[in-house]
Amino acid sequence: MVKTIKKVFKVAVTGGAGSGKSSVCNRLKELGITIISSDTLAREAVAPGSTAHKKILNYFGEKVVLSDGKLNRQMLRRIIVNDGVARRSLEQFIHPEITKLMQRKMAQAEKNGDRVVAVEIPLLFELGIEKQFDIVVIVSADPKLRVKRLMDRDNVFREDAEELLNVQMPDQEKVKRGGFVLSNNGSTEQLISSVDRFYEKYLKNTEKGSKVLDSQDTMF
């Protein structure tokens, strides 16, 4: 008997640094959704010996490599927030590899028979791949709150956190591109409640998930 492979329903979870994308994806995972993390893909894409790793090492030099051969991500972050040319070069090295890995993992999820897969992808609109997804979820939060989260999470100075946000696409621009907005300005419990309502309405049943969203469809 030939097993029928059904098309997997693809959800993109995007948002700026410190917005709460990982928290949203963690809750979706608890609800049974298969999650693909772009951060995990990025680490895989730049593993020692990979094409991207060699290009980065050739461009930036030994100073961005740790003793175990892995990239010094904090060093790279400090470089690219102050150097637009370096940032664009790094993106050119990494983004094509991340996209290929993402597409491969989504195809594997479809072969595995997964009904829904969510991809945590910060640079969704920057990469211009939003059309590859059935639903786009934008996790939004006040910039001041995001700065505080980044300072606590990454143990960085306020200036470093603010510089990182300054080089990213503003939330307002992401929202204009269309999608479902989850506001994360409150407590963790409030965010989880929003994710649960989103799941119930759009993902719990595939036929419900296939409905088209209004460009300003928002959940608070």
C-alpha positions in Angstrom: 0.0 0.0 0.0 1.4 3.4 -1.0 1.4 6.0 1.8 -0.1 9.3 0.7 1.9 12.3 1.6 -0.3 15.3 2.5 0.9 18.8 2.1 2.2 20.2 5.4 0.7 23.5 6.6 3.6 26.0 7.0 3.6 28.7 9.6 6.3 31.4 9.8 7.0 32.9 13.2 9.0 36.1 12.8 9.8 39.3 14.8 12.7 41.3 16.0 15.3 40.4 18.6 13.8 40.1 22.0 10.2 40.0 20.8 9.5 36.6 22.1 9.6 34.3 19.0 11.2 31.4 20.9 8.5 31.6 23.6 5.8 31.4 21.0 7.5 28.5 19.3 8.0 26.7 22.6 4.3 26.9 23.3 3.4 25.7 19.8 5.7 22.8 20.4 3.9 21.9 23.6 0.7 22.0 21.6 2.1 19.4 19.3 3.4 21.5 16.4 6.7 20.6 14.7 9.1 23.4 15.2 12.1 24.4 13.0 14.4 27.0 14.6 16.3 29.3 12.2 18.9 29.8 15.0 19.5 26.0 15.0 19.7 26.1 11.2 22.1 29.0 11.4 24.4 27.1 13.7 24.3 24.1 11.4 24.9 26.3 8.4 28.1 27.7 9.9 29.5 24.5 11.5 33.3 24.2 11.2 34.1 22.9 7.7 30.9 24.2 6.1 30.9 26.4 3.0 29.6 29.4 5.0 32.1 28.9 7.8 35.0 28.9 5.3 33.7 32.1 3.7 33.3 33.8 7.1 36.7 32.9 8.2 38.2 34.1 4.9 36.4 37.4 5.2 36.6 38.2 8.9 39.8 36.3 9.9 40.7 34.1 12.9 39.4 36.7 15.4 35.8 35.5 14.9 36.6 31.8 15.6 36.7 30.2 19.1 39.3 27.6 20.1 37.0 24.8 19.2 36.6 26.1 15.7 33.1 27.4 16.2 32.2 31.0 15.4 32.4 33.6 18.1 28.8 34.8 17.6 29.1 37.7 20.1 32.2 39.0 18.3 30.4 38.8 15.0 27.4 40.6 16.4 29.6 43.4 17.7 31.2 43.8 14.3 28.1 43.7 12.1 26.0 46.2 14.2 28.7 48.8 13.5 29.6 47.9 9.9 26.8 47.7 7.3 29.2 46.2 4.6 30.3 43.5 6.9 26.7 42.7 7.9 25.6 42.4 4.3 28.6 40.2 3.5 27.8 37.9 6.5 24.2 37.7 5.4 25.3 36.7 1.9 27.4 33.9 3.3 24.8 32.5 5.7 21.3 33.2 4.4 21.4 31.0 1.3 22.5 28.1 3.4 19.9 28.6 6.0 17.2 28.8 3.4 18.3 25.5 1.8 18.4 23.8 5.2 14.9 25.1 6.1 13.4 23.9 2.8 15.0 20.5 3.3 13.6 20.2 6.8 10.1 21.3 5.8 10.2 18.7 3.0 11.2 16.1 5.5 8.4 17.1 7.8 6.0 16.7 4.9 7.4 13.2 4.2 7.0 12.4 7.9 3.3 13.2 7.7 3.4 16.2 9.9 0.2 18.2 9.6 1.7 21.6 10.6 5.2 22.9 10.9 6.2 26.2 12.3 9.5 27.9 11.4 11.1 30.5 13.7 12.7 32.9 11.2 13.6 36.4 12.3 14.5 37.7 8.8 11.5 36.3 7.0 10.7 39.6 5.1 14.3 40.5 4.6 14.9 37.2 2.8 11.7 37.7 0.8 10.4 34.1 1.5 7.1 34.9 3.2 5.2 33.6 0.1 6.5 30.1 1.0 4.3 30.0 4.1 0.5 29.6 4.6 0.4 31.9 7.7 2.9 34.5 8.9 2.9 35.2 12.7 4.6 38.5 13.7 5.6 38.6 17.4 5.7 42.3 18.4 6.8 44.0 21.5 7.7 47.5 22.6 11.3 48.4 21.7 12.2 49.4 25.3 11.0 46.1 26.5 12.9 44.2 23.8 16.1 46.1 24.8 15.6 45.0 28.4 15.1 41.4 27.4 18.2 41.4 25.3 20.3 42.9 28.1 19.0 40.2 30.5 19.2 37.3 28.0 22.5 38.1 26.3 24.2 39.9 29.2 25.0 42.9 27.0 25.0 46.7 27.5 22.0 48.8 26.7 23.9 50.4 23.8 24.7 47.0 22.3 21.1 45.9 22.5 19.8 49.2 21.0 22.3 49.0 18.1 21.1 45.5 17.3 17.5 46.7 17.1 18.5 49.6 15.0 19.8 47.4 12.2 16.6 45.3 12.1 13.4 46.0 10.2 11.0 47.8 12.5 7.9 46.0 13.8 5.6 48.5 12.0 7.1 47.6 8.7 6.7 43.9 9.4 3.0 44.4 10.2 2.5 46.3 7.0 3.7 43.3 5.1 0.7 41.3 6.4 0.2 38.5 8.9 -1.2 37.6 12.3 0.2 39.8 15.1 0.9 38.5 18.6 1.6 41.3 21.0 4.1 40.4 23.7 4.1 43.4 26.0 2.6 41.6 29.0 3.3 38.6 31.1 4.4 35.1 29.9 1.0 33.8 30.8 -0.7 36.4 28.6 1.5 35.5 25.7 0.8 31.8 26.2 -2.9 32.5 26.3 -2.6 34.4 23.0 -0.7 31.5 21.4 -3.4 29.1 22.6 -6.2 31.2 21.0 -4.2 31.4 17.8 -3.7 27.7 17.8 -7.4 26.9 18.5 -8.5 29.2 15.7 -6.0 28.5 12.9 -3.9 25.4 13.6 -5.9 22.8 15.6 -7.8 21.7 12.5 -6.1 21.8 9.1 -9.2 23.1 7.3 -9.3 26.0 9.7 -5.7 26.7 9.3 -6.1 27.0 5.5 -8.3 30.1 5.8 -6.8 33.4 4.5 -5.9 36.0 7.1 -6.7 39.7 6.8 -3.5 41.8 6.6 -4.3 43.4 9.9 -5.7 40.4 11.7 -4.3 41.0 15.2 -4.6 39.2 18.6 -3.7 41.0 21.8 
